Structures are given as C-alpha cells and as structure tokens.
C-alpha cells in the first residue's frame, strides 16, 4: 500500500448508491492501514480535493465514483507538478465507468479497491482541450461534440433509469429531437477537411456511455488519440447505427469517418455542444464555435489492470 493515500468519494454517484458502497469498503481500508477520506459536496469539488492532495504530499489519490468523479480528480492532479503528482487509483461506482473499463480494472468495488492499493502503476496519456476563449479542461477517456454531447445532457435529466439503459434512452431521444448536423472544419497534423456531421468524438479510451464502443482499438498509452465522425445522415440511419456502435462494428459504414492524431482543432458553423468524459463542457445556450485538442503522452501514472 502507498505511504499516504487520499480517497475522494462522490457520495451521489450511481444515484446515491456510492455512499453505501463506500461504507462497505471501510474494513478493507482499515485492514491495509490508515487512509484519509474526503467527500464531494458540489461540482468541481473533486478537482479541488485532488489538487490539494497533491500539494499536501499524498502518494496516491483514489477516486470512488463514476467517470465524472474520475474526470474531476484528473483535472486536479494535472494541476500538480509532474514530479510530485500522486498516482491515481479508481474504484468504479458510477453509471458508465468507461475509464475503469479502459484501464481494465475489476468492476466489483471491493476488488477494485484492493487492486488500487496493491497494484502497480503505469503511465497513461491525458488529453487537453482548449476552447476559443482560452478555457482548458483535461480529459482521460472521450470528448464528444454534437450528438453524443446532447445525449449526455439528456441523460442527466433521466433520474428514473440507471447505467447503460439511461444512455440508450437518451440516444433515442436525441435521434428524435436533436437531429442537427453542423459543418465542421477539422485540422490535424496530417491535414484538414470540411464535413457536415452529426457527431465528432475524440477517443483516448475506446468506450463511452457504458457500452458504446466508439473505437475498440483505442489505447490510452500510445501517445495519440483516435476520432470517429458520423457524417450527416437520416434518423433511420442513426437508429441503424446504434447496435453497430454497441458492437464496435460501425466503422464499416460509409457514414463513419475514423482516424488518429496527436493534435486536432475544430471550427463549426454553429455553437458546439461538448462533453468531456461525460461531464458537460458546453450546453444549450453556448456560443462556442472553435476548440482544439492535444495529447499529453504518459502524463499521469494510474493503477491499471
């Protein structure tokens, strides 16, 4: 077990189930030695707690929550100088747990905690997003522009359903109510192009929404990001693509454009809706039309499976 461990818990993760799960995990922490707990009470609180943990000399920060909690923790850790940046451990107790899937850690919270405390850390890539106003946000798994960002916004308004069903319901709603393609000017280190598209997703990990395999080949330790663009198509075609995205077989369809890059910029002809790791970066009412991304290779050490 690392010498000094901070556990950051989002008690509201998975509709509030995280609090009960964390209580069940206390005996493991007590058996392996002392660790300090902190709970989040408002948005971005996990970012502040993780940053302070790094400044206070903690060797490891363990995020207990879903992808949103991990996202906030990573944004805090990336504010700590690299030479003193704590190792990240993850205990997945959220709805999607896509980053946990990407790093191949156990799905069961007790096994994930034991693995975090005893496993070896490895370097992983982190993405950095900068918008036209200079606002920056780190991301660990995926960033979605357009369709899947609206899905994220809608999923946050579905308190009755949980897990993958929540995201699937939001997908169906978005196809029916927000079929709104945008002209995008995209530029990478390999070239530039224009395309009218419904969705553009940048991947550091392969899965989002708890079960949509955006790029099954994506790796978060290869120094690059992959992307998947859904070109303008009909609602019927989007419904046809749902099972393909679930199976990771969508790339064979002409509506899909795939590629890899280390940096990328996008300018759109209308305001962009963006999510980062399932956290809403811009929502309805935003006027943001330009954003750029870059890969930060091996920026963070994480206890992977």
Order of alpha helices (4+ residues) and beta strands (2+ residues): beta-alpha-beta-alpha-beta-alpha-beta-alpha-alpha-beta-beta-beta-alpha-alpha-beta-beta-beta-beta-beta-alpha-beta-beta-beta-beta-beta
